[in-house]
Amino acid sequence: MVQSQRTMGSSGRTRAKDLDDVTKEYTVLAIDIYRCDVSVKQAFPDSTTETTMVRSAWKDSCEEMGEGMGLPPTVARLIASHGSQLRGELKTKLRPLIDNMYGFKTGQNKKTIAFNRKLAEELKENSTFAFKDIVNKKGLYKNPIIQSGVNMMWFANKKDEGPRHPELFSPLPIPALALVLTAIENNIDERLTGIRTDVPFTANDYRAVYESHVKALEKFEVHTIKYKLMHKILKRLHSVGRFHSGAQALDAPVHLHPQQIGSRRRP
């Protein structure tokens, strides 16, 4: 039995800590794999794609654990729930930065409301919010808030997903950057009325926005391929993020003790 009614959360949903030890170990690993897949492959999967991604994460978990195990429906739902959880986490982490980095004002007088509404509309137009210089529209995809989002989401510390999975995050994949841009846009959408109003960051409402950012990034990559601008941006987002996490740089030299060198030379 995966869990009993007594050990389920107050919401009636299965939680990882409610599972038996063996199932929990498989599930925690599958959740890690799934979160990474959502981050670097498809942040807003439809129901069919979500099911495929969950099953793939569970299969990979079983392979890594060295033994197959059936995927209980309750566990599948638990794994899938971490997609919306990850998106919500990113939105929440970015929220406090929006006002300061873009210059939104606090207050509810008519002038402030009008200013905020106009600013939000201007930032959204042609993804102006992604420029380092939003006034002159220079430095596309170099606005500091993007790096901050990457740092907070995947490189908060050495044990975060970015440092643990350089094979996935070095350089930062286009879908991950698109997710950050989508989360920033959602936060700006909350200010379109002039007063911050909660706008749910749902898959149904933001899948198209996310996919438009993916396409725009891919288009930018093609148009600037001669200078490898997209690759340089993605590489820097990873390297700065990794430095922020405190993890050793991937190209850092490894200093071995003489005994270790000797042991490595043995057949």
QUICOR-V817905 format. One record per helix or strand of 2 or more residues. SS is the DSSP state (H for helix, E for strand). FROM is the first residue (numbers start at 1). TO is the last residue. If there is no record, write none. Layout:
ss = {SS/SS}
from = {FROM/FROM}
to = {TO/TO}
//
This chain:
ss = {H/H/H/H/H/H/E/E/H/H/H/H/H/H/H}
from = {5/16/21/47/73/110/131/138/144/161/166/174/203/229/258}
to = {7/18/40/65/102/130/133/140/154/164/169/189/223/245/265}
//
